Amino acid sequence: MIDVIEAARSAGVEWLSLYAFSTENWRRPGEEIDFLMRLVSRVVRKHAPLLYARGIRCRFLGAEDPRIPVRLAQEFTDLMTLTENNRGMTLTVAFDHGGRQDIVSAARSLIRAGVSADAVDQARFAAHLPVPDTPDVDLVIRTSGEQRISNFMLWQVAYAEWIFPSVLWPDFRASHFLECLHDYRSRDRRFGGVTPQANGEPHR
C-alpha cells in the first residue's frame, strides 16, 4: 500500500482515497473483522512517521461506528492530528464508510440547519457531506476484476473514470497504479458534453 501512496504523490496526485472497510463489511465473520482491525492498526502505526515526513495529510471518512476498537479510533485521531498541517497530498482512508450513509448524513444536516427545500441545490447539498472539501473523484481503480461501485463515495464518483485491473488488491503495486494513471490521462473526459474535432464535427 505505501508504495502506491508514494507513487501517487510522486506523480503529482493531490487527493488519494483508499477504501479500507465499508459499512457492509460489518456483516463479515467476527474473526475476519478482528483480523482486519488489527491489520489496519499495525499499518497506521508503522507508516505514520513516513506519511508525516512526506508531507501527506491523512484523513478518515467514516470511522464513527462504536464497534471500532477504542485503540484503533485513537490511532486514527492521532494520525490526523500529526499530519493536519501537511499539504503535500491528502490521503483519505474510507473506513466504516458507505456512500448512501454519507448522503443520508448530508440530508439530516440540511434539515437540522433549517435549509428550506427550495434552497437546496447540488452545491449546498455537497457542502453538508462529511469532509465536504473533498473534490469529485476523477479516477476509480477497482481491483480484483470486480466491476461494481460497492457503495463508495456515491456522490463524488458521478463523473469518475473507471479502470478494472484483474490484480488483487494485496498484490497491487506502484507499477499497476502508474499503468492505470497513464490510461486515465489518455482518456477524453467530456462530462456529458462533446469535444470539437479538427473538421468541426463533434466527437461524442
N, C-alpha and C positions, 0 to 999 in steps of 0.2 A: 504493500500500500504506500509506504513512504516514498518509494521510487517513482510512483505515479504522481504523487503530490509534487515532488521535486521537478519532474518533467514538465508538469503543468506550469509551475512557477517560472521555470527557465524559458518556456515557450511564450511567456507573456500573458498567460491566463490570469485574469484579475479575480474571478469568482469561480470556485470549485466546490461542488456539493457531492457528498458521498452518502448513499442510502445504506445505513448500517443496521437498522432494526425498525420494522414497521409496526403500526398498531395491531395489525393482523398476526404478527409473529408471536404475540402472547398466547396464541392457540397451540403453539408447538409443545411437545412434551417438556415437563418441568426440568428434566436433566439437561436437555438441549439448551433451554433458556439459561440455566445456571452456568453452563459452559460458555455461552456467548457473553454473558455479563462479565465473567472472569477474564475472558479473552480481551474484551474491549478495555477493561480496567488495566490490564498489562500493557496494551498498546498505548493508551493515554499516558501512563507513567513513563514508558520507555521513550516515547518520541516528543514529549513536551519540551525538553530543552532544545532539541533541534528545531522544532517549529518556532519557538521563540527566537532562536538565533537567526533563522532565515527570514524573520520579519513577517511571518504569517499570522494573521488574526484568525482565531478559532471561535466558532460559534456552534451552538446546538439547536436544531429545530425539533421541537417536541420535548422529550425528556421531562415530562410532567407527571407521569404515572407513578403513584405511590409504591408500586411493586418494584421500581428500580431500587437496587440496594443503596442505602444511605451513603456508603463509602464511595460508590461509583458516582452518584449525584454530586457529591462534594468534589470529586476529581474533575468532573465537568466544569463546575463553578470555578475551581482553582485554575484550570487551563484557560478559561475565558478571561479571568482576571489577569493572568500572567501575560496574555497576548493582546489585550484590548487596545493598546496603543500602537500595535503593529499595523503597517499599511502596505506591506509588500504584496500580499494576496489575502483574500478572505476565504477560509476553508469552513464550509458549513457541513456539519455532520448531522444528517437526519436520523434521529434516534428516538424510537417511540413516536414516529411520525406517520401521519395519514393525511393525504390531500383533502379528503372530504371533511375531516375534523377541522382542518385549517379554515375551510370555507364556512363551516358552522360557527367557529370561533369568531370569524370576522362579522358574520351576521349578528351574533349576540352582542359584539362590541358596538356595532352601529345602533342597535336597539337601546343598549344601556346609555349611549351618548345622546339619545333623543333625536337622532337624524331622521327626518321625515322621508317617506318612501320616494317622493318626487325629487328629493335632493341626492339620492343615491345614484351615482354613476360609476363607471369602471375605476376611475382614479380614486374616488373616495372609498370604494369597497376595498381596493388593493391596499390603501393606507391603513386599514384595520386588520389586515392579515398579520399573523405572527412574523416577526422580523421584517417589517414592511419595506425596508430599504433594499431588500434582496431583488436584483433585477430579474427580468424574464429569462428563462433558460434558453440558451442558444442551441445546445447540443446535449442529447441524452445518449449515453452509451449503455446499452442493455446487454450485459454479458450472458454467457451460457446458452446463447441461441434463443433465449426466450423473447417473445415478441408481444409484450403487454406492458401497460403502464404501471401496474401494481400500486395504484393509489399514491403515486409520487408527485408531489408539488403540482397538483392538477391545474391550479390557476396559472402558474408560471410557465407551464410547458405548452401553452396554446399554439405557439408557432415554432416550437423547437424542431430541429433536425434530429433524426433518429438513426442510429447505427447499431447493428445487432451482431457483434462478433461472437463466434461459437466458443471461444475460450472461456473456461470457467473463471469466476472472479478470483479465487485463490491463486490462479496461475496468470492473472492479468498483470502485465508488466509495463514498464515505461515505453518499450518499443511498440506494444499494442496500442497504448494511448496515443502515441505520436502518429501511428498509421490512421487512427480514427480522426485525429485532428487534421491531418492532411486531407483526408476525404471530405471532411466538413468544409474546409477552406476552399475546396474546389467546386463547391455547390453554388448554384444560383438561387439566392433567397429572395423571393418576391412578395412574401407576406400577403398573398391573395391578389396581388397586382400583376402587371405584365412588365416584361423587360424589352425596351425598344431594340430592334435589330438594325444592322447597318443599312439594309434596304428599306427601312421604315416599317416593316411588318413586325407586329408584336410577337414575342415568344411567351407562350402560356405554360 
